[in-house]
């Protein structure tokens, strides 16, 4: 599991996917979420603007990422 460090909370889900390079663009990140390809804390997440905070686990294509807050 890879840590994703954020410097503010909360952060919208699609932005994390975009900024971390999991998706090539915001549009692609939103499409991935719409297609049901993204899980948050073990549940399929359909809300593109879901507010993500420290401790959240995101899973995409079999890869897991833990959100860590570092101001």
C-alpha positions in Angstrom: 0.0 0.0 0.0 1.4 3.4 -1.0 0.9 6.5 1.1 -0.5 9.6 -0.6 0.4 12.8 1.3 -2.0 15.7 1.4 -1.3 19.1 2.9 -4.9 20.2 3.5 -8.1 18.4 4.4 -10.5 17.5 2.9 -9.5 16.9 -0.8 -12.0 15.9 -3.5 -11.5 12.3 -4.7 -11.1 13.1 -8.4 -8.4 15.6 -7.6 -6.4 13.0 -5.7 -6.6 10.6 -8.7 -5.5 13.4 -11.0 -2.6 14.9 -8.9 -1.2 11.4 -8.1 -1.1 10.4 -11.8 -3.6 7.6 -11.2 -5.7 9.4 -13.9 -4.2 11.5 -16.7 -6.7 14.3 -16.2 -9.6 15.4 -14.1 -12.0 14.2 -16.8 -10.5 10.8 -16.8 -10.6 10.6 -13.0 -14.3 11.5 -13.1 -14.9 8.9 -15.8 -13.2 6.2 -13.6 -15.4 7.1 -10.7 -18.5 7.1 -12.8 -17.6 3.6 -14.1 -17.4 2.3 -10.6 -13.6 1.6 -10.8 -12.7 3.4 -7.6 -13.3 2.1 -4.1 -13.0 4.2 -0.9 -12.7 2.3 2.4 -13.8 -0.9 0.8 -16.9 0.5 -0.9 -17.4 1.5 -4.6 -17.5 5.3 -4.6 -19.6 7.1 -7.2 -19.3 10.6 -5.8 -16.5 12.5 -7.8 -16.4 15.3 -5.2 -16.4 13.0 -2.2 -14.3 14.7 0.5 -11.3 12.6 1.4 -9.5 12.9 4.7 -6.4 11.4 6.4 -6.8 7.7 7.1 -8.9 7.0 4.0 -8.0 4.0 1.9 -8.5 4.4 -1.9 -8.3 1.3 -4.2 -8.0 1.6 -8.0 -7.2 -1.3 -10.4 -6.0 -3.5 -7.5 -3.7 -0.9 -6.1 -4.3 0.6 -2.6 -3.4 4.0 -1.4 -3.6 5.4 2.1 -4.2 9.1 2.6 -1.8 10.8 5.1 -2.1 14.4 6.2 1.2 16.3 6.4 0.8 20.0 6.8 
